[in-house]
Amino acid sequence: MAVEIDQLLSFAVKNNASDLHISADLPPMIRVDGDIKRINMPEMSHKEVHSMIYDIMNDKQRKSYEEF
């Protein structure tokens, strides 16, 4: 079952994180008090990360992302 961005963001808020980091081939991570901490879940594939980010982008952002 794939994790959704809103689940990760909720987890980050509940853990007082200032940032959520998602990258392909790594598990999601949060920054708490300046320290990066891995979330206890599997690595995310490029396809999973791409899909997650595209879901929250608008058309202008998608176009800019593809161009640059």
PyMOL commands that place a pseudoatom at each C-alpha (Angstrom):
pseudoatom trace, name=CA, resn=MET, resi=1, chain=A, elem=C, hetatm=0, pos=[0.000, 0.000, 0.000]
pseudoatom trace, name=CA, resn=ALA, resi=2, chain=A, elem=C, hetatm=0, pos=[1.459, 3.329, -1.052]
pseudoatom trace, name=CA, resn=VAL, resi=3, chain=A, elem=C, hetatm=0, pos=[1.810, 6.128, 1.454]
pseudoatom trace, name=CA, resn=GLU, resi=4, chain=A, elem=C, hetatm=0, pos=[0.190, 9.464, 0.590]
pseudoatom trace, name=CA, resn=ILE, resi=5, chain=A, elem=C, hetatm=0, pos=[1.771, 12.903, 0.947]
pseudoatom trace, name=CA, resn=ASP, resi=6, chain=A, elem=C, hetatm=0, pos=[-0.885, 13.987, 3.451]
pseudoatom trace, name=CA, resn=GLN, resi=7, chain=A, elem=C, hetatm=0, pos=[0.018, 11.033, 5.695]
pseudoatom trace, name=CA, resn=LEU, resi=8, chain=A, elem=C, hetatm=0, pos=[3.688, 12.007, 5.630]
pseudoatom trace, name=CA, resn=LEU, resi=9, chain=A, elem=C, hetatm=0, pos=[2.891, 15.661, 6.295]
pseudoatom trace, name=CA, resn=SER, resi=10, chain=A, elem=C, hetatm=0, pos=[0.618, 14.739, 9.219]
pseudoatom trace, name=CA, resn=PHE, resi=11, chain=A, elem=C, hetatm=0, pos=[3.380, 12.549, 10.637]
pseudoatom trace, name=CA, resn=ALA, resi=12, chain=A, elem=C, hetatm=0, pos=[5.840, 15.437, 10.276]
pseudoatom trace, name=CA, resn=VAL, resi=13, chain=A, elem=C, hetatm=0, pos=[3.523, 17.857, 12.102]
pseudoatom trace, name=CA, resn=LYS, resi=14, chain=A, elem=C, hetatm=0, pos=[2.838, 15.371, 14.909]
pseudoatom trace, name=CA, resn=ASN, resi=15, chain=A, elem=C, hetatm=0, pos=[6.601, 14.994, 15.384]
pseudoatom trace, name=CA, resn=ASN, resi=16, chain=A, elem=C, hetatm=0, pos=[7.318, 18.749, 15.388]
pseudoatom trace, name=CA, resn=ALA, resi=17, chain=A, elem=C, hetatm=0, pos=[9.304, 18.512, 12.165]
pseudoatom trace, name=CA, resn=SER, resi=18, chain=A, elem=C, hetatm=0, pos=[10.263, 21.649, 10.284]
pseudoatom trace, name=CA, resn=ASP, resi=19, chain=A, elem=C, hetatm=0, pos=[10.825, 19.779, 7.005]
pseudoatom trace, name=CA, resn=LEU, resi=20, chain=A, elem=C, hetatm=0, pos=[9.796, 16.645, 5.171]
pseudoatom trace, name=CA, resn=HIS, resi=21, chain=A, elem=C, hetatm=0, pos=[12.376, 15.198, 2.780]
pseudoatom trace, name=CA, resn=ILE, resi=22, chain=A, elem=C, hetatm=0, pos=[11.413, 12.697, 0.108]
pseudoatom trace, name=CA, resn=SER, resi=23, chain=A, elem=C, hetatm=0, pos=[13.877, 11.318, -2.428]
pseudoatom trace, name=CA, resn=ALA, resi=24, chain=A, elem=C, hetatm=0, pos=[13.939, 8.315, -4.699]
pseudoatom trace, name=CA, resn=ASP, resi=25, chain=A, elem=C, hetatm=0, pos=[15.732, 5.257, -3.338]
pseudoatom trace, name=CA, resn=LEU, resi=26, chain=A, elem=C, hetatm=0, pos=[15.583, 6.547, 0.246]
pseudoatom trace, name=CA, resn=PRO, resi=27, chain=A, elem=C, hetatm=0, pos=[12.961, 6.323, 2.962]
pseudoatom trace, name=CA, resn=PRO, resi=28, chain=A, elem=C, hetatm=0, pos=[11.180, 9.601, 3.773]
pseudoatom trace, name=CA, resn=MET, resi=29, chain=A, elem=C, hetatm=0, pos=[12.950, 11.744, 6.359]
pseudoatom trace, name=CA, resn=ILE, resi=30, chain=A, elem=C, hetatm=0, pos=[11.972, 14.595, 8.661]
pseudoatom trace, name=CA, resn=ARG, resi=31, chain=A, elem=C, hetatm=0, pos=[14.011, 17.387, 10.229]
pseudoatom trace, name=CA, resn=VAL, resi=32, chain=A, elem=C, hetatm=0, pos=[13.404, 17.789, 13.962]
pseudoatom trace, name=CA, resn=ASP, resi=33, chain=A, elem=C, hetatm=0, pos=[15.417, 20.360, 15.936]
pseudoatom trace, name=CA, resn=GLY, resi=34, chain=A, elem=C, hetatm=0, pos=[17.923, 20.538, 13.078]
pseudoatom trace, name=CA, resn=ASP, resi=35, chain=A, elem=C, hetatm=0, pos=[18.517, 16.769, 12.909]
pseudoatom trace, name=CA, resn=ILE, resi=36, chain=A, elem=C, hetatm=0, pos=[17.437, 14.627, 9.958]
pseudoatom trace, name=CA, resn=LYS, resi=37, chain=A, elem=C, hetatm=0, pos=[15.619, 11.481, 11.048]
pseudoatom trace, name=CA, resn=ARG, resi=38, chain=A, elem=C, hetatm=0, pos=[14.569, 8.610, 8.820]
pseudoatom trace, name=CA, resn=ILE, resi=39, chain=A, elem=C, hetatm=0, pos=[10.952, 7.572, 9.018]
pseudoatom trace, name=CA, resn=ASN, resi=40, chain=A, elem=C, hetatm=0, pos=[10.631, 3.850, 9.665]
pseudoatom trace, name=CA, resn=MET, resi=41, chain=A, elem=C, hetatm=0, pos=[9.310, 2.821, 6.265]
pseudoatom trace, name=CA, resn=PRO, resi=42, chain=A, elem=C, hetatm=0, pos=[10.712, 1.373, 3.046]
pseudoatom trace, name=CA, resn=GLU, resi=43, chain=A, elem=C, hetatm=0, pos=[12.658, 3.315, 0.456]
pseudoatom trace, name=CA, resn=MET, resi=44, chain=A, elem=C, hetatm=0, pos=[10.494, 5.097, -2.097]
pseudoatom trace, name=CA, resn=SER, resi=45, chain=A, elem=C, hetatm=0, pos=[10.962, 4.408, -5.797]
pseudoatom trace, name=CA, resn=HIS, resi=46, chain=A, elem=C, hetatm=0, pos=[11.413, 7.165, -8.358]
pseudoatom trace, name=CA, resn=LYS, resi=47, chain=A, elem=C, hetatm=0, pos=[7.909, 6.427, -9.633]
pseudoatom trace, name=CA, resn=GLU, resi=48, chain=A, elem=C, hetatm=0, pos=[6.387, 6.767, -6.137]
pseudoatom trace, name=CA, resn=VAL, resi=49, chain=A, elem=C, hetatm=0, pos=[8.146, 10.071, -5.447]
pseudoatom trace, name=CA, resn=HIS, resi=50, chain=A, elem=C, hetatm=0, pos=[7.293, 11.453, -8.885]
pseudoatom trace, name=CA, resn=SER, resi=51, chain=A, elem=C, hetatm=0, pos=[3.629, 10.532, -8.495]
pseudoatom trace, name=CA, resn=MET, resi=52, chain=A, elem=C, hetatm=0, pos=[3.453, 11.983, -4.993]
pseudoatom trace, name=CA, resn=ILE, resi=53, chain=A, elem=C, hetatm=0, pos=[4.951, 15.317, -6.057]
pseudoatom trace, name=CA, resn=TYR, resi=54, chain=A, elem=C, hetatm=0, pos=[2.911, 15.598, -9.235]
pseudoatom trace, name=CA, resn=ASP, resi=55, chain=A, elem=C, hetatm=0, pos=[-0.277, 15.083, -7.207]
pseudoatom trace, name=CA, resn=ILE, resi=56, chain=A, elem=C, hetatm=0, pos=[0.309, 18.315, -5.312]
pseudoatom trace, name=CA, resn=MET, resi=57, chain=A, elem=C, hetatm=0, pos=[1.650, 20.433, -8.204]
pseudoatom trace, name=CA, resn=ASN, resi=58, chain=A, elem=C, hetatm=0, pos=[-0.552, 22.626, -10.341]
pseudoatom trace, name=CA, resn=ASP, resi=59, chain=A, elem=C, hetatm=0, pos=[-0.203, 22.698, -14.143]
pseudoatom trace, name=CA, resn=LYS, resi=60, chain=A, elem=C, hetatm=0, pos=[2.176, 25.678, -14.116]
pseudoatom trace, name=CA, resn=GLN, resi=61, chain=A, elem=C, hetatm=0, pos=[4.453, 23.988, -11.586]
pseudoatom trace, name=CA, resn=ARG, resi=62, chain=A, elem=C, hetatm=0, pos=[4.460, 20.724, -13.567]
pseudoatom trace, name=CA, resn=LYS, resi=63, chain=A, elem=C, hetatm=0, pos=[5.386, 22.579, -16.745]
pseudoatom trace, name=CA, resn=SER, resi=64, chain=A, elem=C, hetatm=0, pos=[8.202, 24.459, -14.990]
pseudoatom trace, name=CA, resn=TYR, resi=65, chain=A, elem=C, hetatm=0, pos=[9.483, 21.226, -13.441]
pseudoatom trace, name=CA, resn=GLU, resi=66, chain=A, elem=C, hetatm=0, pos=[9.562, 19.484, -16.819]
pseudoatom trace, name=CA, resn=GLU, resi=67, chain=A, elem=C, hetatm=0, pos=[11.321, 22.426, -18.496]
pseudoatom trace, name=CA, resn=PHE, resi=68, chain=A, elem=C, hetatm=0, pos=[14.034, 22.858, -15.885]
for i in range(1, 68): cmd.bond("trace and resi %d" % i, "trace and resi %d" % (i + 1))
show_as sticks, trace
zoom trace
